[in-house]
């Protein structure tokens, strides 16, 4: 009976916003919260209850007469019931950690109450639960997106004491580089958290520069990502950004466009995954090199020498005929770029695909006639800009640029090299590797 009643209320509040107003006017929130407390292990009741509470809190926040930081669930109710409802939400997140639907409902509510949580001493509990949820549901971009919003709205003051917040943002953005909405939220969060000096230091040392540049490189045609990314870089590495703008001008004019493809066995890449499509001697040499030179990412060369040798079973499995024919093996031992190694999709450079010899001939003819025809090509740096970037890097060594300044400059130059072999040769010509 209770389950049906809660389900009816959930349907009514979903289809008729006036029902939410009636719940507030009649002060029915305490009875509803107590009902959920009595049946806390019933998943469907708790799911419908979380949906109703989310709508109730959001509507009460809109009607708050003292600002969004003071949310009252009824006209004559004590603020105690506001926190009892939040405790119910946090309890559901603990009890049903594997249920993505319940987590999404709860996070949607908490993402709109960040300041309320921090001002009333609930930020620590929320973050400890949030960290577990984001790790458990790392493959779900919608959950990570709301988690990043919550961390941002807890504010830079909270980040002074809890430095792991930046790490969670960076990891979420890195694992879903193809998701433009998550990149927008992530770059905006870095800007919001960089308002305080101590929080800014956490963002700098936590990988904020690299992940911001990766977002801008992966979505160079998205205006919001470019705008928020530029604002973040102004906070994180202003000196290098100033040099970069002086050299290249608007970043949107030099970042080559990328396209994202789903990686699956049924995609257009399937033929290259089968061993039969490769030269046998090439595969033999490749597998032998993998077996003899195992690399453990993140460890030093000395540590690699001290590691235990692979077991015979592991070597046999590695050298087996199906190593490259599986998605897992291809990701681990194949040729995928590090740029999108953690994402379910992989990036391809549209510059190489979009190159047309006929267009290049037209550009040469127009230049001979004195026209500025470089704009007909896809966005990308010129040879002079690459030379200047290498010179800026060299100047940075002499002028003792900070680590974040060097991170920005090397990231942008490395991205140009990844996009085009011709640009990579230009960088080598101007002694870029020696500067690196």
N, C-alpha and C positions, 0 to 999 in steps of 0.2 A: 504493500500500500504506500509506504513512504517513497519507494523507488518510483512508482508511477506519479505520485504527487510532485516530486522534485523534477521529474522529466517534463510534466505539464508546465511547471513554472519556467523551466529552461526554454521550452518552445514558445511560450507566451512572451517572455522577455526578448527572445530573438526576433520575433515577428512584429512586436508592438512595443516601441520604446515607452509608451505611456504606462505599461505595466511596471517598468522600472521606477517611474515616478511614484506610482501608487505604493510600491514597497517602501520607498523612502518616506512618503507622507504618513503611512500607517505604522511606521516604526516596526516593521516586521523582520528586520535584519537579525535581531537577537534570537528569535525563534528559529529562523532558518539556519543560523550558525550552530545552534545547539543540536538541531536535527542532524547536521553533518557530523558533529562530534560523536553522536550516538551510533552512527553507522560508518565509522572511519575506515573499515576494511572492505567496504562494498565499492568496487571500482566504478561501476556505472553511476552510482549515486554521487560519488565524489567528483566524477567528470562533469556531470550536469551541475553539481553544486559549484564547481570552479567557474563554469561558464556564467552562472547567475551572479556570483560574487564579482567576477570581472566587470560585467555590465553595471553592477551596482556601484562599485568603486569609481568607475570612470564617470558615471553620471553624477555621483556625489561630488567628484572633483570638479566637474564643470559648474556645479551649483554652489561651490564653496564660497561663502561670503568673506572669509578671511584669507583668501588666496589658496593656491593648490597645495600648500604645505600643511594645511589643516583640513582634513577630510572627515566629515561626520556622516554616518550612514542613516541618520534620521533627524528630524527637526528637534526633538527633545531627548535625543540619546546622548549618553556619555561617550567620550572619545575612547573609553576602554574597549568598546565593541569594535572600534576600528582596528585595534591591535589584536583582538581576539580573532577577527576574520583573517588577518594577515598570518597569525600563528596557524590557523587552519590550512592556509595555502602552503606554508612552509612544511607543515606536517605531511601534506599530500605529496609534496615533492620528494620527501624522504621515503615515504612508504611505497610510492609507485615510480621509482627512479627509472625503470625500464620502459615505461609507457610514454611514448613521444607525444601523444595527443594531450595528456594531462600536463606534461612539462611545458608544452607550447602555450596552453591556456594560462598556466601560472606565470610563466615568464612574460607574457603579454601584459598581464596586470602589473607585475613588479616593475616592468620597464617604464611605466607611467607614474610610478611612485618613488622614484629614486631619491629625491630630496627628502621626502617624508621618512624614508627608511634611515637615512643617515642622521637626520636631526633628532630622531627618537631612539638612537642606539641600536638599531637592528641591522646595520650595515655588515657587521662582522659575521653574524649568522647567515645572512643572505649570501654573502660572498663564499662562505665555506660550502654551502649547498650548491651554489651556482658553479663553482669550480668542478665539482663532481659531475654535475649534469652536462657541462660543456665537454668534459673528457669522455663521458659515457656516450654522448650523442655527437661525437666529432664529425660524423659523416652527414649530419643534417644542417644545411646552411641556414634554414629558418630559425632553428633553435640557437645556433651560434650568433646569428644576427641580433636576436633579442638579448642574449647574454652580453654582447658588446655594448648594447644600449644601456643596460643596467649598470655596468662598470663605469661608463661615461657619466651617467647621471648620479652615481654615488659621489662623484666630484673629486677634484685633485686633493682635497684635504684628506679624504679616505686613502688615496693612493700613497700619501706620505708614509702611512703605517703598513699598508699592504702592497708590497712591491710586485706581487705575482699577478696583479691585474693587467699590467702591460704585457706580460708573457702570454696571458690567455688571449688578448686581442691580437697579438702578432701571430700566434699559432692558428687562430681561426682564419685570419686573412690569408695566411700562407697555404692552408689546406684547401681553400676554395677561391683560388685566384681568378677562376672563370666566372664567379658569381658577382655581377656588377653591383647588386644591391648591398651585399656584404662589404664590398670594397668602399662603397659610399659611406656606410655606417662606420666602418673601421677608421677611415681617414678623418671623419668628423669627430670620432671619439678621441683620436690623438690630439686634434686641435683643442678640444674641450679640456683635456687633461693636462695640456701644456701651459695652462695659465699660472700655475704656481711653480716656483723655482725648484723645489724638491721633486715635485711630480714631473717637471720637465727633465730633470736629470734621469729619472726612471725611464722616461720615454726614449731618451738618447741612448742610454746604456742597454735598453731592452730590445733593440733592433727596430726602432721606429722608422729610421731613415730608409733602411733596405726594403721594408714591407710597404712603405709609402711609395717608393719609386717603382716597386713591382706592380702596385695597383695602377699607377699612372701609365706604365709601359703596357700593361695588359689591356687597358681600357682607354687608350689615348684619344678616342673619339667621344668619350663621355664627358660632357662639360662639368658635371658635378664632381666627378672624381678628380679631374684636373684642378678645379678650383679649390676643393678641400685639401687635396694633396699639396698644392702650392702654399696654402696657408700653414699646413703642418711643417713643411720644409723651412718656411720663414722662421719658425720657432726653433727647429731642431738644428739647422746648419745654415744660418743666414749668410755667412761669408762665402761659402761655396755656391749657394744658390745665386748670390749676386754675380759671381764670376760666370756661372753657367748662363744666366740671362744676358750678360754683356757679350758672351761669345755666341750664343745660339738664338737669342731673342726669345720669342714665345715658344714654350716647350711643345705646344700643340703642333707647331710647324716643323718640328724636327723628330718627333717620336713616330716611328713607323707604325702603321695599323697592324693589329694582329687579329687572327680569326681563331675561334675555339672549336675543336671537334671532339665529339664523344669518343672515348676509347672503349671499344668493345670488339669481341671476336667476330661480330657480324658487320663490322664497319669496312670501309674501303681499304683499311690497312691489313686486313686478314691475310692476303696472299704473301706479304713479306714476313709473316710470323712462322711460316712452315719451313722446316729445314730443307725440304726438297727444292725450294725456290732459291737457295743460296749455293754458292760455290762450295763444294765439299771441303776443299783444302782450307778455304777461309774459315769455315766453321771449326775445323779441327784445330787450327792455330788459335782461334778465338777461345775455345774451351780450354785448351792447354794453358793459355795465358791466364785465364780465370782461376784455374786450379792451382797454378804455381805462384800466382801473385794475388792472393786474397787481400782485399782492402776492407778495413773496418772503419767506416766513416766516423770522424770525430776523434780518432786516436792518432797518436804520433807514430813516426816510423820506428822509433825505439820500442814502443809498446807493441807494434805489429810483429816485430821479431820475437818478442817474448810470448806472444799468444800461442796457445796450444794448436797443434796441427789439426786439420780437418780429419774427421774419421773416415775410414774407407767407404762407409755407407754414404756419407755426404758427398764425397768426391764422385762416387759412382752416380749418385743422383744428379749432381751438377753436370757431369759429362754425358748424361743420358740423351737419347735422341729427341726427347720432347722438351728440352730446356727452354729453347727460344719460342716454341710453339704455344706456350701458355702465357696468359696475361701477367701472372705473378712472376714467372721467370723472366719475361721480357722487361718488366719494370725493374727487377732487381739487377739483372745482368745485361740488359740490352743497351740501346743507344739513345734512350729518351733524355731530353735536356733537363737539367736541374730546375729550370724556370718553372715547369709545371709538373714536377715529379710527384708531388703529393696530391694533385688534383685528379678528379675523375675524367677531366678533359685535358687535351693538350693543345698548345698554342702553335700556330703556323704563321709565318710571316707573309702577309699579303703583298709585300714589296716584290719578292721574287716571283710570285705567281702573276702579278699585274704588269710585269715588264714586257713591253712591246717594242720590237725592233722598228716597226713602222713609226711609232710615236717618237722613238729616239731620233730617227732620221728627220722627222718634222721639227723636232726641237733644235737639231743642229742647223737646219736651214734657217729657222727663225732667228737663231743667234747670229748667224752670218749676216743677217739683214739688220742687226742691231736691236732685236727684241729681247725682252726679259722673259724667257720661255721656261725657266726652271720650275715655275709654279704648275706646269702641266704634269710633272712627275708626282708620285706619291710622296708624302712628307718624309724627310730624312735629312741628315747633315751633309754639308758640302765638304770637300777636301780641306778647304781653309779652316772650317770650323773644327774638324777633327785635329788638325795641326795645332790650333789654338788650345783645344782641350788638353792635348798632351803637354803643351807649354805651361798651362795652368797647373797641371799636376806636378810638373817639375818645380814650378815656383812654390807650390805648397810644401814641398820637401825642404826648401831653403827657408821658408817663412814659418815653418812649424805649424802647419794647419792642424786642427783637431781631428780626432778619429772620425767624427761624423762628417766633417768636410771631405775627408778622403773617401769615406764610404759612398757619399753621393756622387763624386766625380768618377770613381772607378766603376760604380754601378752603371752610370749612363754610358760610359765608354764601352764597358763590357757588353751592354745591351746592343749597341751599334755593331759590335763585332759579331754577336750572335745572329743578327738580322741579315748581314750581308758579307760574303767573303771579300768583296771588293773593299768594303770599309775596314775589314780586319787587316787587309794588306796595307791600307793607308795608315792605320795605327802602327803597324810594324815599321812602316817606312819612316815614321816620325819618332821612332824609338819608344813606343808605348810600353812594350813588355819590360824594357829596362827600368822605366819609371815605376811600373807596378812592383 
